[in-house]
């Protein structure tokens, strides 16, 4: 997607942080057929308009200091974004938008890129993925093909270089020392020519990108990739940070997670909360599948000295729930950014050899098996959360899948608008399971609460109850 866009402010009204503007694309959306233009215009009359509106508002609200989606949508409840025709292209007419997205009446270029990436992906997903019979979304291969086509349409698969993409996971609510540490690791990765992919939000999703930009600059790397992957349910709480230069909106959390592990060549995990635990359990559950036993995938858990207890708690939980086979799939490196980067660089060489020997693509990991249980979208209703099978006698990869769903529900109850409203209406989620596992789960969640890893601001009110 081209970086060239222009924005013309219809008015420079900036009252109470609101702006009216007109934005026209000059990049990948500049040449459209009449059918494509009509399709985009008709989208405004469909249900996907509200989805686009909400995602667009989240992008324009970049830099917000709240992860309460309801508060954002309430503050900008009069926000409007409409599609209009301009020759063979579309333009966006915006009213009551956040003023922070503009400088002297002009929309910030990075935010414009993100805004049109949202338009591109939402229209494509609903037309080419959900609106056709090309992809069987009840089949594991069909889902993987859909993920591939979304990434290809977003031009994320154009890169044909050696394996160098490090996926960085971690919390949006982290301490200053932890944030500074993520920048140091990103810097070391950048010095070694590696690129960064994150969930695109603040905190541990922004820090590695910020550090990598400096490492790349010192090595005169001018085409560094800072890839952000998000999905509509989380984008309001974690809007794309300004460093992201390639953004993609996936349809749901499961396809977002699959996109991470298919595109990435290694994963670095920083301190985080329930969302990071969900990602860890997703990854370990996949790697524990017997079909992936010999599949190389470098994984490093790392943080400053102050995060040692956090990772010890995670490690203990993994050991007592998933076993030593799961622990063998990652390394814990404390307070050593350079060593974390060296471990990734060493792992990249192993990945490269494996891809070459097995004729697998460098830019998309086709040979990694992802069981359907990890691909199937999980709707965290109260009934679904209470019905999760959480028993230590399950096979490790199946227990990981169910624990992943439990943490996904907690994330929804913490920051996603739909989850927040469900908790408000029906009360907290209940999690049931065998006594020992429930004690382990409760202990881990209490540690997240104590360390203030669940919310950016304010006192955290749990959205769950662990029934022992």
Secondary structure as the mmCIF struct_conf table of DSSP 4:
data_model
#
loop_
_struct_conf.conf_type_id
_struct_conf.id
_struct_conf.beg_label_comp_id
_struct_conf.beg_label_asym_id
_struct_conf.beg_label_seq_id
_struct_conf.end_label_comp_id
_struct_conf.end_label_asym_id
_struct_conf.end_label_seq_id
BEND BEND1 UNK A 3 UNK A 3
STRN STRN1 UNK A 5 UNK A 8
BEND BEND2 UNK A 10 UNK A 10
STRN STRN2 UNK A 15 UNK A 15
TURN_TY1_P TURN_TY1_P1 UNK A 16 UNK A 17
STRN STRN3 UNK A 18 UNK A 25
BEND BEND3 UNK A 27 UNK A 27
TURN_TY1_P TURN_TY1_P2 UNK A 28 UNK A 29
BEND BEND4 UNK A 30 UNK A 31
HELX_RH_AL_P HELX_RH_AL_P1 UNK A 34 UNK A 43
TURN_TY1_P TURN_TY1_P3 UNK A 44 UNK A 45
BEND BEND5 UNK A 46 UNK A 46
TURN_TY1_P TURN_TY1_P4 UNK A 47 UNK A 47
HELX_RH_AL_P HELX_RH_AL_P2 UNK A 48 UNK A 60
TURN_TY1_P TURN_TY1_P5 UNK A 61 UNK A 63
BEND BEND6 UNK A 65 UNK A 65
HELX_RH_AL_P HELX_RH_AL_P3 UNK A 69 UNK A 75
TURN_TY1_P TURN_TY1_P6 UNK A 76 UNK A 78
STRN STRN4 UNK A 80 UNK A 86
TURN_TY1_P TURN_TY1_P7 UNK A 87 UNK A 88
STRN STRN5 UNK A 89 UNK A 98
HELX_RH_3T_P HELX_RH_3T_P1 UNK A 99 UNK A 101
STRN STRN6 UNK A 102 UNK A 103
TURN_TY1_P TURN_TY1_P8 UNK A 104 UNK A 105
STRN STRN7 UNK A 106 UNK A 107
HELX_RH_AL_P HELX_RH_AL_P4 UNK A 109 UNK A 124
HELX_RH_PI_P HELX_RH_PI_P1 UNK A 125 UNK A 129
TURN_TY1_P TURN_TY1_P9 UNK A 130 UNK A 131
BEND BEND7 UNK A 132 UNK A 135
TURN_TY1_P TURN_TY1_P10 UNK A 137 UNK A 138
BEND BEND8 UNK A 139 UNK A 139
HELX_RH_AL_P HELX_RH_AL_P5 UNK A 140 UNK A 153
TURN_TY1_P TURN_TY1_P11 UNK A 154 UNK A 157
BEND BEND9 UNK A 161 UNK A 163
STRN STRN8 UNK A 165 UNK A 169
BEND BEND10 UNK A 172 UNK A 173
HELX_RH_AL_P HELX_RH_AL_P6 UNK A 176 UNK A 191
TURN_TY1_P TURN_TY1_P12 UNK A 192 UNK A 193
STRN STRN9 UNK A 195 UNK A 198
BEND BEND11 UNK A 200 UNK A 202
HELX_RH_3T_P HELX_RH_3T_P2 UNK A 203 UNK A 205
TURN_TY1_P TURN_TY1_P13 UNK A 206 UNK A 206
HELX_RH_AL_P HELX_RH_AL_P7 UNK A 207 UNK A 218
TURN_TY1_P TURN_TY1_P14 UNK A 219 UNK A 220
BEND BEND12 UNK A 223 UNK A 223
STRN STRN10 UNK A 226 UNK A 231
TURN_TY1_P TURN_TY1_P15 UNK A 232 UNK A 237
BEND BEND13 UNK A 238 UNK A 238
HELX_LH_PP_P HELX_LH_PP_P1 UNK A 239 UNK A 241
TURN_TY1_P TURN_TY1_P16 UNK A 242 UNK A 243
BEND BEND14 UNK A 245 UNK A 245
STRN STRN11 UNK A 246 UNK A 250
BEND BEND15 UNK A 251 UNK A 252
HELX_RH_AL_P HELX_RH_AL_P8 UNK A 253 UNK A 263
BEND BEND16 UNK A 265 UNK A 265
STRN STRN12 UNK A 266 UNK A 269
BEND BEND17 UNK A 271 UNK A 271
BEND BEND18 UNK A 273 UNK A 273
HELX_RH_AL_P HELX_RH_AL_P9 UNK A 274 UNK A 287
TURN_TY1_P TURN_TY1_P17 UNK A 288 UNK A 288
BEND BEND19 UNK A 289 UNK A 289
HELX_RH_3T_P HELX_RH_3T_P3 UNK A 290 UNK A 292
TURN_TY1_P TURN_TY1_P18 UNK A 293 UNK A 294
STRN STRN13 UNK A 298 UNK A 303
HELX_RH_3T_P HELX_RH_3T_P4 UNK A 305 UNK A 307
HELX_RH_AL_P HELX_RH_AL_P10 UNK A 308 UNK A 321
TURN_TY1_P TURN_TY1_P19 UNK A 322 UNK A 322
HELX_RH_AL_P HELX_RH_AL_P11 UNK A 324 UNK A 327
TURN_TY1_P TURN_TY1_P20 UNK A 328 UNK A 329
STRN STRN14 UNK A 331 UNK A 334
BEND BEND20 UNK A 335 UNK A 335
HELX_RH_AL_P HELX_RH_AL_P12 UNK A 337 UNK A 357
TURN_TY1_P TURN_TY1_P21 UNK A 358 UNK A 359
BEND BEND21 UNK A 362 UNK A 364
TURN_TY1_P TURN_TY1_P22 UNK A 366 UNK A 367
BEND BEND22 UNK A 368 UNK A 368
HELX_RH_AL_P HELX_RH_AL_P13 UNK A 372 UNK A 375
BEND BEND23 UNK A 376 UNK A 376
HELX_RH_AL_P HELX_RH_AL_P14 UNK A 382 UNK A 386
TURN_TY1_P TURN_TY1_P23 UNK A 387 UNK A 387
TURN_TY1_P TURN_TY1_P24 UNK A 392 UNK A 393
BEND BEND24 UNK A 394 UNK A 394
HELX_RH_AL_P HELX_RH_AL_P15 UNK A 396 UNK A 415
HELX_RH_AL_P HELX_RH_AL_P16 UNK A 417 UNK A 426
STRN STRN15 UNK A 429 UNK A 432
HELX_RH_AL_P HELX_RH_AL_P17 UNK A 435 UNK A 450
TURN_TY1_P TURN_TY1_P25 UNK A 451 UNK A 452
BEND BEND25 UNK A 454 UNK A 454
BEND BEND26 UNK A 456 UNK A 458
BEND BEND27 UNK A 463 UNK A 463
STRN STRN16 UNK A 464 UNK A 467
#
